[in-house]
Amino acid sequence: MSKQDKPTIVLEKPVMSEHNILVANRGEIAMRIMRACRELGVAFTAIYTAEDEASGHVALARELGGPKSLYRVSSYHDANELMAVADDAGCTAVHPGYGFFAEDFRFARRVTKRDRKMIFIGPSWKIIRELGDKINTKRLARSLGVPTVPGSDRPIYDEMEAERIAKSVFEYQEQQGIKHPLVLVKASAGGGGMGIEEVYDPDQFRSVYRRIRSYALRQFKDEGVLIEQRIKDFNHLEVQIVSDRTGRHPIHFGTRNCSIQSTGRQKRIEVAPGFAPDTLEYTFDAAKVLTNIVDYSLAMAAKVRYDNVGTWEWIVTRAGEPFLMEVNTRIQVENGVSASISRVAGKDGVDLISEQIRLGLGDTLGYTQAEVASEGVGVEYRIIAEDPAANFTPWVGKIEKFSWQEAPWLTMFTHVPTDRPYEIPTEFDPNLALAIVWGKDLDEAKARGLEFLASLTLEGRNASGDALRSNVSFLKENTERLLRF
């Protein structure tokens, strides 16, 4: 049966009140899921650990759902315990949020295949498996003419073939006018930065290749090696994709730029849309780049019949070359900044988490790409207890004061109580809040962002009596360079 001959998938409109969603996460994302459930008329069941007793998501669960909607668990990472809670509460679906089990296809498969089947609020487990494999994603992209980082799209075991690929990658960079070409050699079975070396000199490639292959065999029992161009000077852009369970007509909610990051490549400020070609000058056609990465992302989503919310992540070089980096098969932390500039059928107030839940439960999209519009510029600040001057080292202690000036152009998401002191749990990243600022253009968004940051009060002490460290100054210092390459 050809793709054209596949039967049309018909969705029955779900009865939201018949569902109960297990919110399998914590903090601000758990709170946003709960609020979205309340808006949709869907019941929820929340979880928390002993370390999170004081978290705002626990208080909100009690407020919106009552005591029976909240279960204490020993760990957010224990799938067996989560399933036990779901069964006891009679849950019909599971929302993983982000992190934890959000991109674990085995967990998603278990949710949908167990004896008491539930719905996984996210893409189907097969799509998570397919796009979660970076090598497979690269192959798929290339089959559709989607640009990827130059290099191999499969593990290389033959030394002569590896040398040919490395030579072509060096030559490609020289043709692009790159003064100091770099090739990345990495163990294909590795991860977390393990088994990776940079090669500056083609004459050194063979010895590096042998060293990485030997390391890969010892560490991972697989001597396969990947060879890629090492791109250093780039912007990190993303495309927000949304689709219903048919996967037939994916749409996009624009682009965002996540290039302002910590030294460890962790995002700190996100801006939507991804460039500002009407305001800033670029050395390339920025408007065309935005259009291209959207079109490429939609083509891939349509090919795999992507069936929920997801993000296509891109590298854009200083020459304006886009390269697909990976696909995140989940809702992302920065979904709200895309929602802040999006309008559907002329109406404000798009909530991508609500859309994710509604579509995940089987509702149809209900609108077309032509009905989705973008207005203004959104900026999201990640407010974190960390010390940027000390390589963004996490800070642990008690927050004693946390407040800000409310404004109609500001949205705050936080699990940190503002009416009492809060001890930051050492078991989790010290993320405190997400602040989303909207402006009619980039200048207004930046001015409002600085106004918000100036109004922010964030004080506390650690066990030694030292003052709280945060990244607020880092956010202020980097606001002026938003969307500048």
PyMOL commands that set and color helices and strands:
alter all, ss='L'
color gray80, all
select helices_A, chain A and resi 3-5+16-18+27-40+50-52+56-65+67-69+79-89+105-113+125-132+134-143+159-175+202-220+286-304+335-340+352-360+369-371+388-390+442-455+472-479
alter helices_A, ss='H'
color red, helices_A
select strands_A, chain A and resi 20-23+43-48+70-72+93-95+119-120+183-187+196-199+225-229+234-242+251-261+267-272+309-317+322-328+342-344+372-374+377-384+386-387+393-394+398-403+410-414+422-423+431-439+457-461
alter strands_A, ss='S'
color yellow, strands_A
deselect
rebuild
show_as cartoon
